[in-house]
Amino acid sequence: MPAEFDIYGVYVPRLLVLMLLTLLISFFVRRALVWTGAYALVWHRALFDLALYVILLGALSSFTNWYFA
């Protein structure tokens, strides 16, 4: 995967693209957690959401490094 994307002459870092994609994925995962009632087991929802985002970002980054290498 390239280190940056060229969008009409503007170079966008790969990490920014991954962060936006992770934000979208995180939205759907959080909606599923609310729907199943899993948040009832979570002590601090904001910290849990941050940790979930970081884990998803790391997983997506690792997957793209492996898939596009």
DSSP file (Angstrom, degrees, kcal/mol; ACC not computed):
  #  RESIDUE AA STRUCTURE BP1 BP2  ACC     N-H-->O    O-->H-N    N-H-->O    O-->H-N    TCO  KAPPA ALPHA  PHI   PSI    X-CA   Y-CA   Z-CA
    1    1 A M              0   0    0      0, 0.0    13,-0.1     0, 0.0    67,-0.0   0.000 360.0 360.0 360.0 136.4    0.0    0.0    0.0
    2    2 A P        -     0   0    0      0, 0.0     3,-0.1     0, 0.0    66,-0.0  -0.236 360.0-125.7 -66.2 155.8    1.4    3.4   -0.9
    3    3 A A  S    S+     0   0    0      1,-0.2    11,-2.1    10,-0.1     2,-0.3   0.749  92.3  11.9 -73.0 -23.5    2.6    5.7    1.9
    4    4 A E  E    S-A   13   0A   0      9,-0.2     2,-0.4    10,-0.1    -1,-0.2  -0.991  71.6-130.3-152.0 155.6    0.4    8.5    0.6
    5    5 A F  E     -A   12   0A   0      7,-3.0     7,-3.0    -2,-0.3     2,-0.7  -0.870  14.6-137.8-110.3 141.0   -2.5    8.9   -1.8
    6    6 A D  E     +A   11   0A   0     -2,-0.4     2,-0.7     5,-0.2     5,-0.2  -0.872  23.0 179.1 -99.2 110.5   -2.7   11.6   -4.5
    7    7 A I  E >  S-A   10   0A   0      3,-2.8     3,-1.6    -2,-0.7    -2,-0.0  -0.894  75.2 -36.7-115.3  99.6   -6.2   13.1   -4.6
    8    8 A Y  T 3  S-     0   0    0     -2,-0.7    -1,-0.1     1,-0.3     3,-0.1   0.866 124.4 -43.9  53.2  42.7   -6.3   15.8   -7.3
    9    9 A G  T 3  S+     0   0    0      1,-0.2     2,-0.6     0, 0.0    -1,-0.3   0.378 116.3 112.7  88.9  -4.3   -2.8   17.0   -6.4
   10   10 A V  E <   -A    7   0A   0     -3,-1.6    -3,-2.8     2,-0.0     2,-0.6  -0.903  62.0-139.6-104.4 122.9   -3.2   16.8   -2.7
   11   11 A Y  E     -A    6   0A   0     -2,-0.6    -5,-0.2    -5,-0.2    -7,-0.0  -0.717  17.7-167.2 -85.5 122.2   -1.2   14.2   -0.9
   12   12 A V  E     -A    5   0A   0     -7,-3.0    -7,-3.0    -2,-0.6     5,-0.0  -0.936  23.5-118.3-110.6 125.8   -3.1   12.5    1.9
   13   13 A P  E  >  -A    4   0A   0      0, 0.0     4,-1.5     0, 0.0     3,-0.4  -0.273  16.5-125.3 -63.9 148.8   -1.2   10.3    4.3
   14   14 A R  H  > S+     0   0    0    -11,-2.1     4,-2.4     1,-0.2     5,-0.2   0.864 109.5  59.0 -60.5 -37.8   -2.1    6.6    4.5
   15   15 A L  H  > S+     0   0    0    -12,-0.3     4,-2.6     1,-0.2    -1,-0.2   0.870 102.3  53.4 -63.3 -36.5   -2.7    6.8    8.2
   16   16 A L  H  > S+     0   0    0     -3,-0.4     4,-2.2     2,-0.2    -1,-0.2   0.911 109.4  48.1 -64.0 -42.0   -5.4    9.5    7.7
   17   17 A V  H  X S+     0   0    0     -4,-1.5     4,-2.2     1,-0.2    -2,-0.2   0.921 113.3  47.8 -63.9 -43.7   -7.2    7.2    5.2
   18   18 A L  H  X S+     0   0    0     -4,-2.4     4,-2.6     1,-0.2    -2,-0.2   0.882 110.1  52.8 -64.6 -38.1   -6.9    4.3    7.6
   19   19 A M  H  X S+     0   0    0     -4,-2.6     4,-2.0     2,-0.2    -2,-0.2   0.898 110.2  47.3 -65.5 -40.1   -8.1    6.4   10.5
   20   20 A L  H  X S+     0   0    0     -4,-2.2     4,-1.7     2,-0.2    -2,-0.2   0.898 113.4  48.0 -67.9 -40.0  -11.2    7.5    8.6
   21   21 A L  H  X S+     0   0    0     -4,-2.2     4,-2.2     1,-0.2    -2,-0.2   0.898 111.5  50.8 -65.3 -40.4  -12.0    3.9    7.5
   22   22 A T  H  X S+     0   0    0     -4,-2.6     4,-3.0     1,-0.2    -2,-0.2   0.861 105.7  56.2 -65.2 -36.1  -11.5    2.8   11.1
   23   23 A L  H  X S+     0   0    0     -4,-2.0     4,-1.8     2,-0.2    -1,-0.2   0.902 108.7  47.2 -62.0 -40.7  -13.9    5.5   12.3
   24   24 A L  H  X S+     0   0    0     -4,-1.7     4,-1.5     2,-0.2    -2,-0.2   0.924 114.4  45.7 -66.1 -45.2  -16.6    4.1   10.0
   25   25 A I  H  X S+     0   0    0     -4,-2.2     4,-2.1     1,-0.2    -2,-0.2   0.904 111.0  53.9 -63.6 -41.6  -15.9    0.5   11.1
   26   26 A S  H  X S+     0   0    0     -4,-3.0     4,-2.7     1,-0.2     5,-0.2   0.859 102.8  57.8 -62.2 -36.7  -15.9    1.6   14.8
   27   27 A F  H  X S+     0   0    0     -4,-1.8     4,-2.1     1,-0.2    -1,-0.2   0.934 109.7  43.4 -59.4 -46.4  -19.3    3.3   14.3
   28   28 A F  H  X S+     0   0    0     -4,-1.5     4,-1.9     2,-0.2    -2,-0.2   0.860 113.1  51.5 -70.5 -34.9  -20.9    0.0   13.2
   29   29 A V  H  X S+     0   0    0     -4,-2.1     4,-2.1     2,-0.2    -2,-0.2   0.916 110.7  48.7 -66.7 -42.2  -19.2   -2.0   15.9
   30   30 A R  H  X S+     0   0    0     -4,-2.7     4,-2.2     2,-0.2    -2,-0.2   0.892 109.5  52.4 -65.1 -38.6  -20.4    0.4   18.6
   31   31 A R  H  X S+     0   0    0     -4,-2.1     4,-2.3    -5,-0.2    -1,-0.2   0.894 109.6  49.5 -63.0 -38.2  -23.9    0.2   17.2
   32   32 A A  H  X S+     0   0    0     -4,-1.9     4,-2.1     2,-0.2     6,-0.2   0.878 109.5  51.8 -66.9 -37.5  -23.8   -3.6   17.4
   33   33 A L  H  X>S+     0   0    0     -4,-2.1     5,-1.6     2,-0.2     4,-0.9   0.874 111.5  46.8 -67.5 -36.6  -22.5   -3.4   21.0
   34   34 A V  H  <5S+     0   0    0     -4,-2.2     3,-0.4     2,-0.2    -2,-0.2   0.919 111.8  51.0 -67.9 -43.5  -25.4   -1.1   22.0
   35   35 A W  H  <5S+     0   0    0     -4,-2.3    -2,-0.2     1,-0.2    -1,-0.2   0.871 113.5  43.9 -63.7 -38.2  -27.9   -3.3   20.2
   36   36 A T  H  <5S-     0   0    0     -4,-2.1    -1,-0.2    -5,-0.1    -2,-0.2   0.621 109.5-121.5 -83.1 -12.4  -26.6   -6.5   22.0
   37   37 A G  T ><5 +     0   0    0     -4,-0.9     3,-1.3    -3,-0.4     4,-0.2   0.686  67.9 137.6  82.0  17.6  -26.4   -4.7   25.4
   38   38 A A  G > < +     0   0    0     -5,-1.6     3,-1.6     1,-0.3     4,-0.2   0.723  58.2  72.9 -70.5 -21.1  -22.7   -5.5   25.8
   39   39 A Y  G >  S+     0   0    0     -6,-0.8     3,-1.2     1,-0.3    -1,-0.3   0.662  79.2  75.4 -69.1 -13.9  -22.1   -2.0   27.1
   40   40 A A  G <  S+     0   0    0     -3,-1.3    -1,-0.3     1,-0.2    -2,-0.2   0.739  95.3  50.6 -66.5 -21.3  -23.8   -3.0   30.4
   41   41 A L  G <  S+     0   0    0     -3,-1.6     2,-0.4    -4,-0.2    -1,-0.2   0.456  91.8  96.2 -93.1  -2.9  -20.6   -4.9   31.2
   42   42 A V    <   -     0   0    0     -3,-1.2     3,-0.2    -4,-0.2    -3,-0.0  -0.752  56.8-160.9 -96.3 133.6  -18.3   -1.9   30.5
   43   43 A W  S    S+     0   0    0     -2,-0.4     2,-0.5     1,-0.3    -1,-0.1   0.934  84.7  20.7 -77.9 -48.0  -17.2    0.3   33.4
   44   44 A H     >  -     0   0    0      1,-0.1     4,-2.2     2,-0.0    -1,-0.3  -0.918  67.3-167.1-128.2 103.5  -16.1    3.4   31.5
   45   45 A R  H  > S+     0   0    0     -2,-0.5     4,-2.7    -3,-0.2     5,-0.2   0.861  85.0  53.0 -63.8 -39.3  -17.6    3.6   28.0
   46   46 A A  H  > S+     0   0    0      2,-0.2     4,-2.2     1,-0.2    -1,-0.2   0.913 111.5  45.9 -65.2 -42.0  -15.4    6.4   26.6
   47   47 A L  H  > S+     0   0    0      2,-0.2     4,-2.5     1,-0.2    -1,-0.2   0.889 112.7  51.4 -66.6 -38.0  -12.2    4.5   27.5
   48   48 A F  H  X S+     0   0    0     -4,-2.2     4,-2.5     2,-0.2    -2,-0.2   0.916 109.7  49.3 -63.9 -43.0  -13.6    1.4   26.1
   49   49 A D  H  X S+     0   0    0     -4,-2.7     4,-2.3     2,-0.2    -2,-0.2   0.892 111.5  49.4 -64.5 -39.5  -14.5    3.1   22.8
   50   50 A L  H  X S+     0   0    0     -4,-2.2     4,-2.4     2,-0.2    -2,-0.2   0.933 112.4  47.1 -64.3 -45.4  -11.0    4.6   22.6
   51   51 A A  H  X S+     0   0    0     -4,-2.5     4,-2.4     1,-0.2    -2,-0.2   0.891 111.5  51.8 -63.5 -39.0   -9.4    1.3   23.2
   52   52 A L  H  X S+     0   0    0     -4,-2.5     4,-2.5     2,-0.2    -1,-0.2   0.908 109.9  49.4 -62.2 -42.5  -11.7   -0.3   20.6
   53   53 A Y  H  X S+     0   0    0     -4,-2.3     4,-2.6     2,-0.2    -2,-0.2   0.921 111.7  47.8 -63.4 -44.6  -10.7    2.3   18.1
   54   54 A V  H  X S+     0   0    0     -4,-2.4     4,-2.4     2,-0.2    -2,-0.2   0.902 112.8  48.6 -65.1 -40.7   -7.0    1.8   18.7
   55   55 A I  H  X S+     0   0    0     -4,-2.4     4,-2.4     2,-0.2    -2,-0.2   0.920 113.0  47.2 -65.5 -43.4   -7.3   -1.9   18.4
   56   56 A L  H  X S+     0   0    0     -4,-2.5     4,-2.7     2,-0.2     5,-0.2   0.892 111.8  51.0 -65.3 -38.8   -9.3   -1.7   15.2
   57   57 A L  H  X S+     0   0    0     -4,-2.6     4,-2.4     2,-0.2    -2,-0.2   0.920 111.6  47.1 -64.6 -43.5   -6.8    0.8   13.8
   58   58 A G  H  X S+     0   0    0     -4,-2.4     4,-2.4     2,-0.2    -2,-0.2   0.898 113.5  48.3 -63.8 -40.5   -3.9   -1.5   14.6
   59   59 A A  H  X S+     0   0    0     -4,-2.4     4,-2.4     2,-0.2    -2,-0.2   0.915 113.4  46.7 -66.9 -42.7   -5.7   -4.5   13.1
   60   60 A L  H  X S+     0   0    0     -4,-2.7     4,-2.4     2,-0.2    -2,-0.2   0.897 113.1  49.5 -66.5 -39.7   -6.6   -2.6    9.9
   61   61 A S  H  X S+     0   0    0     -4,-2.4     4,-2.2    -5,-0.2    -2,-0.2   0.920 112.5  47.2 -64.9 -43.7   -3.1   -1.3    9.6
   62   62 A S  H  X S+     0   0    0     -4,-2.4     4,-2.3     1,-0.2    -2,-0.2   0.902 112.1  50.9 -64.0 -40.4   -1.6   -4.7   10.0
   63   63 A F  H  X S+     0   0    0     -4,-2.4     4,-3.1     1,-0.2     5,-0.2   0.920 111.0  47.0 -64.6 -42.9   -4.0   -6.2    7.6
   64   64 A T  H  X S+     0   0    0     -4,-2.4     4,-2.3     2,-0.2    -1,-0.2   0.874 111.4  51.6 -68.7 -35.2   -3.2   -3.6    4.9
   65   65 A N  H  < S+     0   0    0     -4,-2.2     4,-0.4    -5,-0.2    -1,-0.2   0.905 116.3  41.1 -64.4 -40.1    0.5   -4.1    5.4
   66   66 A W  H  < S+     0   0    0     -4,-2.3     3,-0.4    -5,-0.2    -2,-0.2   0.915 118.0  45.7 -72.7 -43.4    0.2   -7.8    5.0
   67   67 A Y  H  < S+     0   0    0     -4,-3.1    -2,-0.2     1,-0.2    -3,-0.2   0.887 120.2  36.9 -71.4 -39.6   -2.3   -7.7    2.1
   68   68 A F     <        0   0    0     -4,-2.3    -1,-0.2    -5,-0.2    -2,-0.2   0.377 360.0 360.0 -96.4   4.7   -0.6   -5.1    0.0
   69   69 A A              0   0    0     -4,-0.4    -1,-0.2    -3,-0.4    -2,-0.1   0.478 360.0 360.0 -79.2 360.0    3.0   -6.1    0.8
